[in-house]
Every structure is written in structure tokens, then in C-alpha cells.
Amino acid sequence: MPEGHSVHRIARQFARNFVGRAVQAASPQGRFADGAAVLSGRTPTAARAVGKQMFLEFDEEVWLRVHLGLYGAWDFAGEILVDSTIASANGRMGQTNQRGTDLATPVDAPVFDDAGENSLTSIGAPRRTRVHVRMSEQTKALEPSAADDADNGGVPEDEWPPPVVGQVRLRLLTDVTCADLRGPTACVIETPQQVAAVMARLGPDPLVGDPVENEERFVAAVRGRNVAIGQLLMDQAVVSGIGNVYRAEMLFRANLDPHTPGRAIPEEIVRGLWRDWVALLRIGVETGQMMTMDGLEGDAWRKAMAHRDDRHWVYHRAGLPCRVCGTEIVLEEMQARKLYWCPNCQR
């Protein structure tokens, strides 16, 4: 499931590419036809993320709320702001992108995924002539090739809007940019009151609201519960945005046994957890990766960005020796979710 950094990055893409531009909306799949009809012709005025949910505000106080859940993702195409991480993810945002970011590849060079598609788009989305990479205030266009027309079944390279491929719940389209939403848990039209009610139920997000108030809310929520800290960190009413990866890594970094009840953890350690989450989330938003190992530089940093196995302390390392003490990393289930931890360091 996408964790908080991904959703903040998605909101940032909408703010850069859609806010202030009228959109046409459609539901090719048909499951969101009524909602798309409400949005079509309106102009997005703000894009916000809280934890794992995104809220896109339109004129006349109409809101779109999207929760990607386990399978949801946005595919961006056309004229889009692209960095190395988005390029490596084939223009798709919302998945954890544990596949990594290849920082050795220039952002304006053709890169192909396993299906042979251009990595700046998803299958069926605008091809190279329609993808513009804006970096350092310069616009660069990728050149087409004869093979592209052949691979595209003879469809002209300049076709716009791009053909719909797969089960697209919602398509938002400006004159130059396209966003396709697939597989969300929630995709709903809401009033300002409904949005406020959803946000009120969510725990604090380091990138939303007052920093001091957020920390106090987190400390009170954790220390007031006789529930394992490994469960509390995944409770979106306690803290927004943390999933399996950040949960495992934060507990290791704090040397905390995942089974320790929240109320049994000293206040200074709980505050340390929150501050670590603040730092890790900012890194995740800026890099596009859940980078949880400190002190990496040069080749070590590039390697960690490209490969999950080189950027985490315990996540997905079941049966391997702890990077610190050599003890075998344990994998267990906690509330039907995988939990990785070191029984020696975390006690």
C-alpha cells in the first residue's frame, strides 16, 4: 500500500499540473460516471494530502477524495513535471516504488520498462513526442522513433487525448496533461463538511497543520493506549501515513520492541518516534523513496536509491543477519500485516 510520502508527491503533481486549469473528467470504466460528470468542466483550486488520502478541491466547493488503498495508482501523461523517481516508476504514482530510482540515468533519456514501454508513461498513454520533461526551468521533448509507431499499432504519435487502457476509474484531462486513476479503495465526491469530518478522524501528519500540536496529539494518542506500538503506528487515527515499511524501520531506529504497549514507552522515546517520522517523511517526499538508512553518500546513496535491499535496516530482510548485531531478522504477522524486526536490537 502506498505510504504517506507517495500521496504527498501525488498531491504536489496535481498542484503543479492541474490546479488553475479547467479539466474534462470521465470514467471510462463507468463506476464513477456520476462523479466524473460533476467534476467535468470545473477547475481544481487546491490539492492536499493527509496521510494516505488525497483531497482535490474544485471551484464551487466541490471536493474529490481519493484513497488508493492496496492497488490504486495514478498514471500521469502528456506535459508533466518529471523527476528521476517518476521516470523510474513509468509515470505511475501511488505504488510504494520499492523497485527503486536509477539516478545514473539522465531524466531526458529514453528508459524502458519490462514491457518495452517508455518509462515516462504507462502503457497506452502519450508516447515520446507527447511527454515533456521540465527540469531546471527547461522543457525537453523526447524524440519519436519509427519503432514507436509500429509498437503502437499504427496509432499516430501525436494522438491526444491518449487512448484508455485497462480499467480506468477516473480520467482528468487538461489541454496538455492527463491523469488516469486505477484501482482505488475510495474515489468519491464530497462536500467541505464531509472532507472536514474525514480529516478530523485522521491522526496528525507532519506536513499538515501545526507542528507542536501534531507532536502533542501523537504523544497523547500513543501514551494513552495499552496497545502494542507496532499496531499504533499503523493506526491512521493515531498517526497519518505510516505503513509497513516505515513502521518496521522506525521501530528499529528507536530500538523498540514492536510489542511494547504505548503507555509503557517513556515520553521522550515517543517524542523521538514522532520527530523521526517528521524527518523520514520529508526525505520520502523529496526523493520519492522510503530512505531509512542514514549517512549514505555518493555511490552508496545511488545504490540505495536504486535497490530496496540497500536502503532499509530490517524491512524485507527476514532470515538475514541484522546490519548492526548479526541476529537473524524476524518476520511475523501483526494484525494480518507483515512485521520485520531484530529481537536483539529492539528490546
Salt bridges, closest charged atoms under 4 A:
GLU57 OE1 - ARG48 NH2 3.83
ASP59 OD1 - ARG42 NH1 3.67
GLU60 OE1 - ARG42 NH1 2.86
ASP75 OD1 - ARG92 NE 2.74
ASP75 OD2 - ARG182 NH1 2.33
GLU79 OE2 - ARG134 NH2 2.03
ASP83 OD2 - ARG9 NH2 3.14
ASP108 OD2 - LYS140 NZ 3.80
GLU117 OE1 - ARG127 NH1 3.21
ASP148 OD1 - ARG127 NH2 3.22
ASP148 OD2 - ARG128 NE 3.65
ASP180 OD1 - ARG171 NE 2.78
GLU190 OE2 - ARG65 NE 3.04
ASP205 OD2 - HIS8 NE2 2.86
GLU215 OE2 - ARG271 NH1 2.84
GLU215 OE2 - ARG275 NH2 2.78
GLU216 OE2 - ARG271 NH1 2.90
ASP235 OD2 - ARG225 NH1 3.98
ASP257 OD1 - HIS259 ND1 2.91
GLU267 OE2 - ARG271 NE 2.88
ASP276 OD1 - ARG253 NH2 2.81
GLU286 OE2 - ARG12 NH1 3.37
ASP294 OD2 - ARG253 NH1 3.28
ASP299 OD1 - ARG302 NH2 2.53
ASP309 OD1 - ARG308 NE 3.89
GLU332 OE2 - HIS259 NE2 2.87
